[in-house]
């Protein structure tokens, strides 16, 4: 069984070796028995070695196929998933501008990742950030890197991680939807991916990182991105919303979604793509991937129910928007826990996420009056924080014996000290997001300005930023 050591598991390598040995023993024994029964000489060492190599090659091929599929699923989450989800939630004059922001991340972050981003996140550096050993993808070959995926090429691991780096800054765009210049957005989020995402990814998943669960510093549990992806993007989204200010007319003017049909399709694509996000984080086609897959689905269903229940009591009716928002909240909350918990705690995490995130959107947002246009903070920031903390509660060695077989993992196992590690990682994610985002916003604002002119905002981003419209209503 293989989970990348940065997300879980050097301690599982002995178990995996025993598993592989057991798999190999059967064919080897059968070969020897077959030779004996046929009156032939026993299998030679070269025959046994050849059989062992064949089994290992088959395992590598299976793991690699799953990881490449997972990478494609995670990219599906950004385009078309997030693009449709966010695009449907804005007014029709801003749909192309909003979708272009997600699409821009697919291009810009990919280039930055190849040049320096992967090295900063997964190169060997200090406890806070990687070094420059993989700049321009130097040394990232078709051979496995035992630090991250001993059965898949490092290029497979690199491209899989790229898809995480793409969607994370794209999530932030929901907070400043309908009011940031495209050029400023491109510069700001490019810098954000290098100076906030990459260091946080290294601290949690990189070899030698401060919060690496396989390390000796402050091992915290984040299977697929609760702190790295959702807290950083969600908290940064709140900072962006506060820094830019409210949209013209908000909240006096109603600004309902222009197409819940598009958002509904986008949410369903996010749900499907998230299986690659979470189950792919096992970095192997293994039982651990199955566990993460199952937990992801159950938590999402429970969260959709939790949000609908809250909304039903709050507004008197269950809505499609509430159902899909709850599903996304569940996906967010189960992300850090998906490879550490059992199915029943996953259901509970999802239910709590649906209730908590709906409370953040309906109550807390109105109390403070900030204009988080598409509730990036209410869902990702709040849901990611809740999920990261509950991971420390429900993580169990029965699913992922990070500290060794039978050794308590989370609070449910008796290791309440893990909660301090989770709090430390959450605190770092909040801190680097708040401080880093404020600095980057200030710098970009002073150099090129952040917000579109009032008349451009009234016309909409489609025409003012791109000179085109999403819908040609004249025809």
C-alpha positions as CSV (number, residue, x, y, z in Angstrom):
1,X,0.0,0.0,0.0
2,X,1.4,3.4,-0.9
3,X,0.5,6.8,0.2
4,X,2.9,9.6,-0.6
5,X,5.0,9.9,2.5
6,X,4.4,13.7,2.6
7,X,0.6,13.1,2.9
8,X,0.8,10.2,5.2
9,X,3.0,7.3,5.2
10,X,6.6,6.2,5.4
11,X,5.4,4.1,8.3
12,X,3.3,2.0,5.8
13,X,6.2,0.9,3.7
14,X,7.0,-2.2,5.8
15,X,3.3,-3.2,5.5
16,X,3.4,-2.6,1.8
17,X,6.6,-4.7,1.4
18,X,4.9,-7.5,3.3
19,X,1.9,-7.2,1.0
20,X,4.0,-7.3,-2.1
21,X,6.0,-10.2,-0.8
22,X,2.8,-12.1,-0.2
23,X,1.6,-11.3,-3.7
24,X,4.9,-12.5,-5.1
25,X,5.0,-15.6,-3.0
26,X,1.9,-17.1,-4.6
27,X,3.1,-17.1,-8.2
28,X,6.6,-18.2,-7.1
29,X,5.3,-21.1,-5.1
30,X,2.9,-22.1,-8.0
31,X,5.9,-22.0,-10.4
32,X,7.9,-24.3,-8.2
33,X,5.0,-26.7,-7.7
34,X,4.3,-26.7,-11.4
35,X,7.9,-27.5,-12.2
36,X,8.0,-30.3,-9.6
37,X,4.8,-31.9,-10.8
38,X,5.9,-31.8,-14.4
39,X,9.1,-33.6,-13.4
40,X,11.2,-30.5,-14.2
41,X,13.9,-28.9,-12.2
42,X,12.7,-26.4,-9.6
43,X,12.4,-22.7,-10.7
44,X,15.7,-21.0,-10.9
45,X,16.6,-17.8,-9.2
46,X,16.5,-16.0,-12.5
47,X,13.0,-17.2,-13.2
48,X,11.9,-16.1,-9.7
49,X,13.5,-12.7,-10.3
50,X,11.8,-12.4,-13.7
51,X,8.5,-13.1,-12.1
52,X,9.1,-10.6,-9.3
53,X,10.0,-8.0,-11.9
54,X,6.8,-8.8,-13.9
55,X,4.6,-8.4,-10.8
56,X,6.3,-5.1,-9.9
57,X,5.9,-3.8,-13.4
58,X,2.2,-4.6,-13.4
59,X,1.8,-2.8,-10.0
60,X,3.6,0.2,-11.3
61,X,1.5,0.3,-14.5
62,X,-1.7,0.1,-12.5
63,X,-0.6,2.8,-10.1
64,X,0.5,5.0,-12.9
65,X,-2.8,4.6,-14.8
66,X,-4.8,5.6,-11.7
67,X,-2.6,8.6,-11.1
68,X,-2.8,9.9,-14.6
69,X,-6.6,9.4,-14.5
70,X,-6.8,11.2,-11.2
71,X,-4.7,14.1,-12.6
72,X,-7.3,14.4,-15.5
73,X,-10.1,14.4,-12.9
74,X,-8.6,17.2,-10.9
75,X,-8.1,19.3,-14.0
76,X,-11.8,18.6,-14.8
77,X,-12.6,20.3,-11.4
78,X,-11.2,23.6,-12.7
79,X,-12.4,23.5,-16.2
80,X,-15.2,22.9,-16.7
81,X,-16.3,22.2,-13.1
82,X,-15.4,25.4,-11.2
83,X,-15.7,27.6,-14.4
84,X,-19.3,26.5,-14.8
85,X,-20.1,26.6,-11.0
86,X,-18.8,30.1,-10.6
87,X,-19.9,31.3,-14.0
88,X,-23.6,30.4,-13.3
89,X,-23.5,32.2,-10.0
90,X,-22.6,35.6,-11.4
91,X,-24.8,38.0,-13.4
92,X,-24.9,37.2,-17.1
93,X,-22.8,40.2,-18.0
94,X,-19.9,38.7,-16.1
95,X,-20.0,35.0,-17.1
96,X,-17.1,35.0,-19.6
97,X,-15.0,37.2,-17.4
98,X,-15.5,34.8,-14.5
99,X,-14.9,31.7,-16.5
100,X,-11.8,33.2,-18.0
101,X,-10.3,33.7,-14.6
102,X,-10.4,29.9,-14.0
103,X,-9.1,29.2,-17.5
104,X,-6.3,31.7,-17.0
105,X,-5.1,29.7,-14.0
106,X,-5.0,26.6,-16.1
107,X,-2.5,28.3,-18.4
108,X,-0.5,30.6,-16.1
109,X,0.0,28.3,-13.2
110,X,1.0,25.4,-15.5
111,X,3.9,27.5,-16.9
112,X,5.0,28.8,-13.5
113,X,4.8,25.2,-12.1
114,X,7.2,24.0,-14.9
115,X,9.6,26.8,-14.4
116,X,9.9,27.0,-10.6
117,X,6.7,26.1,-8.8
118,X,7.2,22.4,-8.5
119,X,10.7,22.9,-7.2
120,X,9.5,25.4,-4.5
121,X,6.8,23.0,-3.4
122,X,8.6,19.6,-3.6
123,X,12.3,20.3,-3.9
124,X,14.6,19.8,-1.0
125,X,15.0,23.1,0.9
126,X,14.2,24.1,4.4
127,X,11.1,23.4,6.6
128,X,9.2,26.3,5.0
129,X,9.9,26.1,1.2
130,X,11.7,23.9,-1.3
131,X,14.9,24.8,-3.1
132,X,15.7,25.2,-6.8
133,X,16.9,21.7,-7.5
134,X,14.0,21.1,-9.9
135,X,13.9,24.5,-11.6
136,X,12.8,24.1,-15.2
137,X,11.8,20.6,-14.2
138,X,15.5,19.6,-14.0
139,X,15.8,16.1,-12.6
140,X,12.1,15.4,-12.8
141,X,12.3,12.2,-14.8
142,X,10.3,9.2,-15.8
143,X,11.8,7.3,-12.9
144,X,10.1,7.2,-9.5
145,X,11.0,9.6,-6.7
146,X,10.9,7.5,-3.5
147,X,10.1,10.6,-1.4
148,X,6.7,10.9,-3.1
149,X,5.7,8.0,-5.3
150,X,7.9,4.9,-5.5
151,X,5.8,3.1,-8.0
152,X,5.0,6.0,-10.4
153,X,7.3,8.2,-12.5
154,X,8.1,11.5,-10.9
155,X,6.6,13.3,-13.9
156,X,3.3,11.7,-13.1
157,X,3.5,12.9,-9.5
158,X,4.5,16.4,-10.8
159,X,1.6,16.7,-13.2
160,X,-0.8,15.4,-10.6
161,X,0.3,18.0,-8.1
162,X,0.1,20.7,-10.8
163,X,-3.7,20.2,-11.0
164,X,-3.9,21.1,-7.3
165,X,-1.8,24.2,-7.9
166,X,-4.2,25.2,-10.7
167,X,-7.5,25.0,-8.9
168,X,-6.3,26.6,-5.6
169,X,-5.9,30.2,-6.8
170,X,-8.9,29.7,-9.1
171,X,-11.1,29.2,-6.0
172,X,-10.1,32.7,-4.7
173,X,-11.8,34.3,-7.8
174,X,-15.2,33.6,-6.2
175,X,-14.6,36.3,-3.6
176,X,-13.8,39.2,-5.9
177,X,-16.1,38.1,-8.8
178,X,-17.4,40.9,-11.0
179,X,-15.0,43.6,-9.9
180,X,-11.3,42.9,-10.4
181,X,-9.4,43.7,-13.6
182,X,-8.3,40.7,-15.6
183,X,-4.7,41.9,-15.9
184,X,-4.4,42.5,-12.1
185,X,-6.1,39.2,-11.4
186,X,-3.5,37.4,-13.6
187,X,-0.5,39.1,-11.9
188,X,-1.9,38.8,-8.3
189,X,-2.8,35.1,-8.5
190,X,0.4,34.2,-10.3
191,X,2.4,35.8,-7.4
192,X,0.0,34.2,-4.9
193,X,0.7,30.7,-6.3
194,X,4.4,31.2,-5.9
195,X,4.6,33.0,-2.6
196,X,1.7,31.4,-0.7
197,X,0.6,28.1,-2.3
198,X,4.1,26.7,-3.0
199,X,5.5,27.3,0.6
200,X,2.3,25.9,2.2
201,X,2.4,22.8,0.0
202,X,6.0,22.2,0.9
203,X,5.4,22.7,4.6
204,X,2.6,20.1,4.6
205,X,3.6,17.6,1.8
206,X,7.2,18.3,0.8
207,X,10.1,16.2,2.1
208,X,11.4,17.9,5.2
209,X,8.4,20.2,5.5
210,X,7.4,21.7,8.9
211,X,4.0,19.9,9.0
212,X,4.8,16.8,7.0
213,X,3.0,13.9,8.7
214,X,6.0,11.7,8.0
215,X,8.5,14.2,9.4
216,X,10.0,15.0,12.8
217,X,8.8,18.5,13.3
218,X,5.0,19.1,13.8
219,X,3.4,16.2,12.0
220,X,-0.1,17.2,10.9
221,X,-2.7,15.3,8.8
222,X,-3.8,16.7,5.5
223,X,-4.5,13.9,3.1
224,X,-5.5,16.0,0.0
225,X,-5.5,19.7,0.8
226,X,-7.6,21.0,3.7
227,X,-4.9,23.4,4.8
228,X,-2.9,23.6,1.6
229,X,-5.8,24.2,-0.8
230,X,-9.0,25.2,1.0
231,X,-7.8,27.2,4.0
232,X,-5.3,29.2,2.0
233,X,-7.7,29.9,-0.8
234,X,-10.7,30.6,1.5
235,X,-8.9,32.9,3.9
236,X,-7.2,34.7,1.1
237,X,-10.6,35.1,-0.6
238,X,-11.9,36.8,2.5
239,X,-8.9,39.2,2.5
240,X,-9.5,40.0,-1.1
241,X,-13.2,40.7,-0.5
242,X,-12.4,43.1,2.3
243,X,-9.6,44.8,0.5
244,X,-11.5,45.4,-2.7
245,X,-14.8,46.4,-1.0
246,X,-18.3,45.7,-2.1
247,X,-19.7,45.5,-5.6
248,X,-21.6,48.6,-6.7
249,X,-25.1,48.3,-5.3
250,X,-24.4,45.5,-2.8
251,X,-26.3,44.6,-0.7
252,X,-29.2,46.9,-1.6
253,X,-29.4,45.7,-5.2
254,X,-30.3,42.0,-5.7
255,X,-27.6,40.1,-7.5
256,X,-29.0,36.6,-8.0
257,X,-27.2,33.9,-10.0
258,X,-28.1,34.2,-13.7
259,X,-28.0,30.4,-14.5
260,X,-28.4,27.9,-11.7
261,X,-28.4,25.2,-14.5
262,X,-24.8,26.0,-15.3
263,X,-23.9,26.0,-11.6
264,X,-25.7,22.7,-11.1
265,X,-23.7,21.1,-13.9
266,X,-20.5,22.6,-12.5
267,X,-21.1,21.3,-9.0
268,X,-21.8,17.8,-10.3
269,X,-18.5,17.9,-12.3
270,X,-16.8,19.0,-9.1
271,X,-18.2,16.0,-7.2
272,X,-17.0,13.6,-9.9
273,X,-13.6,15.2,-10.2
274,X,-13.1,15.3,-6.5
275,X,-12.6,11.5,-6.5
276,X,-9.3,12.1,-8.3
277,X,-8.5,14.9,-5.8
278,X,-8.9,12.7,-2.7
279,X,-8.6,9.1,-3.8
280,X,-5.7,10.0,-6.1
281,X,-3.8,11.4,-3.1
282,X,-3.1,7.8,-2.1
283,X,-0.6,7.9,-5.0
284,X,-1.4,4.3,-5.8
285,X,-4.3,2.1,-6.9
286,X,-4.6,0.8,-3.3
287,X,-7.0,0.0,-0.6
288,X,-6.3,3.5,0.9
289,X,-7.5,5.0,-2.4
290,X,-10.7,3.1,-2.0
291,X,-11.1,4.4,1.6
292,X,-10.6,8.0,0.4
293,X,-13.1,7.4,-2.4
294,X,-15.8,6.0,-0.2
295,X,-15.3,8.7,2.5
296,X,-15.5,11.5,-0.2
297,X,-18.8,10.3,-1.5
298,X,-20.5,9.8,1.9
299,X,-19.4,13.1,3.3
300,X,-20.6,15.0,0.2
301,X,-24.0,13.5,0.4
302,X,-24.3,14.2,4.1
303,X,-23.2,17.8,3.7
304,X,-25.7,18.5,1.0
305,X,-28.4,17.2,3.3
306,X,-27.1,19.3,6.2
307,X,-27.1,22.5,4.2
308,X,-30.6,21.8,2.9
309,X,-31.9,21.2,6.4
310,X,-30.4,24.5,7.6
311,X,-31.8,26.4,4.6
312,X,-35.2,24.8,5.0
313,X,-35.5,26.0,8.5
314,X,-33.9,29.4,7.7
315,X,-35.8,30.3,4.5
316,X,-38.7,27.9,4.5
317,X,-37.7,26.1,1.3
318,X,-34.9,23.8,0.1
319,X,-33.2,25.2,-3.0
320,X,-31.0,23.7,-5.7
321,X,-28.4,26.4,-4.9
322,X,-28.3,25.2,-1.3
323,X,-28.0,21.6,-2.2
324,X,-25.0,22.1,-4.5
325,X,-23.4,24.5,-2.1
326,X,-23.7,22.0,0.6
327,X,-22.2,19.3,-1.6
328,X,-19.1,21.5,-2.3
329,X,-18.8,22.2,1.5
330,X,-18.8,18.5,2.2
331,X,-16.1,17.9,-0.5
332,X,-14.0,20.6,1.1
333,X,-14.3,19.4,4.7
334,X,-13.6,15.7,3.9
335,X,-10.5,16.5,1.8
336,X,-8.0,16.5,4.7
337,X,-9.7,13.6,6.4
338,X,-10.5,11.3,3.4
339,X,-7.4,9.0,3.9
340,X,-7.5,8.9,7.7
341,X,-11.1,8.2,8.8
342,X,-13.7,5.5,8.5
343,X,-17.0,5.9,6.6
344,X,-19.3,6.8,9.6
345,X,-17.1,9.6,10.8
346,X,-16.9,10.8,7.2
347,X,-20.7,11.0,7.2
348,X,-20.6,13.1,10.4
349,X,-17.9,15.4,9.1
350,X,-20.0,16.0,6.0
351,X,-23.2,16.7,8.0
352,X,-21.4,19.1,10.3
353,X,-19.8,20.9,7.3
354,X,-23.2,21.4,5.6
355,X,-24.6,22.9,8.8
356,X,-21.6,25.0,9.7
357,X,-20.9,26.4,6.2
358,X,-24.5,27.3,5.7
359,X,-24.4,29.1,9.0
360,X,-21.3,31.0,7.9
361,X,-23.0,32.0,4.6
362,X,-26.5,32.9,5.9
363,X,-25.6,34.4,9.3
364,X,-22.0,35.4,9.7
365,X,-21.7,37.0,6.3
366,X,-24.8,39.1,6.9
367,X,-23.6,40.1,10.4
368,X,-20.3,41.5,9.2
369,X,-21.6,42.6,5.8
370,X,-18.5,41.6,3.7
371,X,-19.1,41.0,0.0
372,X,-17.7,37.5,-0.6
373,X,-19.5,37.3,-4.0
374,X,-19.6,33.5,-4.4
375,X,-19.0,32.5,-0.8
376,X,-15.4,31.3,-1.3
377,X,-14.6,31.9,2.4
378,X,-17.9,30.6,3.8
379,X,-17.4,27.3,2.0
380,X,-13.6,26.8,1.5
381,X,-12.2,28.8,4.4
382,X,-14.7,27.7,7.0
383,X,-15.1,24.2,5.6
384,X,-11.4,23.6,5.3
385,X,-10.7,24.8,8.8
386,X,-13.5,22.5,10.2
387,X,-12.3,19.6,8.2
388,X,-8.7,20.0,9.2
389,X,-9.6,20.1,12.9
390,X,-12.0,17.1,12.7
391,X,-9.3,15.1,10.9
392,X,-7.3,15.3,14.1
393,X,-10.4,14.0,16.0
394,X,-11.4,11.1,13.8
395,X,-8.1,9.9,12.3
396,X,-7.4,6.3,13.1
397,X,-4.6,3.8,12.6
398,X,-7.1,1.3,11.4
399,X,-7.2,3.3,8.1
400,X,-3.8,4.9,8.0
401,X,-1.2,3.9,10.7
402,X,1.0,6.9,10.2
403,X,2.8,6.5,13.5
404,X,3.0,2.7,13.2
405,X,0.6,-0.2,13.4
406,X,-1.6,0.0,16.5
407,X,-0.1,3.3,17.5
408,X,-2.8,6.0,18.3
409,X,-3.3,8.4,15.4
410,X,-6.0,10.9,16.2
411,X,-8.1,11.8,19.3
412,X,-10.5,8.9,18.6
413,X,-7.6,6.6,19.1
414,X,-6.5,8.3,22.2
415,X,-3.9,10.7,20.7
416,X,-5.4,14.0,21.7
417,X,-2.0,15.7,21.3
418,X,-2.6,15.4,17.5
419,X,-5.1,18.3,17.9
420,X,-2.2,20.6,18.8
421,X,-0.5,19.7,15.6
422,X,-3.6,20.3,13.6
423,X,-4.1,23.7,15.2
424,X,-0.6,24.6,14.4
425,X,-1.0,23.8,10.7
426,X,-4.3,25.6,10.6
427,X,-2.8,28.6,12.3
428,X,0.1,28.7,9.8
429,X,-2.3,28.4,6.9
430,X,-4.4,31.3,8.2
431,X,-1.4,33.4,9.0
432,X,0.5,33.0,5.7
433,X,-2.8,33.6,3.8
434,X,-3.7,36.8,5.6
435,X,-0.3,38.4,5.7
436,X,0.8,37.2,2.3
437,X,-2.4,38.1,0.5
438,X,-2.4,41.6,2.0
439,X,1.1,42.3,0.9
440,X,0.5,41.0,-2.6
441,X,-2.8,42.9,-3.0
442,X,-1.1,46.1,-1.8
443,X,1.8,45.8,-4.2
444,X,-0.3,44.9,-7.3
445,X,-2.8,47.7,-6.4
446,X,-0.1,50.3,-6.2
447,X,1.6,49.2,-9.4
448,X,-1.4,48.6,-11.7
449,X,-4.6,48.9,-9.7
450,X,-6.9,46.1,-8.8
451,X,-10.5,47.1,-9.4
452,X,-12.2,48.0,-12.6
453,X,-13.6,51.5,-13.0
454,X,-17.2,52.0,-11.9
455,X,-18.5,52.4,-15.4
456,X,-16.7,49.1,-16.4
457,X,-18.2,47.3,-13.5
458,X,-21.7,48.5,-14.5
459,X,-21.1,47.3,-18.1
460,X,-19.7,44.0,-16.9
461,X,-16.4,42.2,-17.1
462,X,-17.3,40.4,-20.4
463,X,-17.4,43.6,-22.4
464,X,-15.1,45.8,-20.4
465,X,-12.3,43.2,-20.0
466,X,-12.7,41.0,-23.0
467,X,-14.8,42.8,-25.6
468,X,-17.3,40.0,-26.0
469,X,-20.5,38.7,-24.5
470,X,-21.4,35.3,-23.2
471,X,-24.9,35.5,-24.7
472,X,-25.9,37.2,-27.9
473,X,-29.4,38.0,-27.0
474,X,-30.0,40.0,-30.2
475,X,-30.1,36.8,-32.1
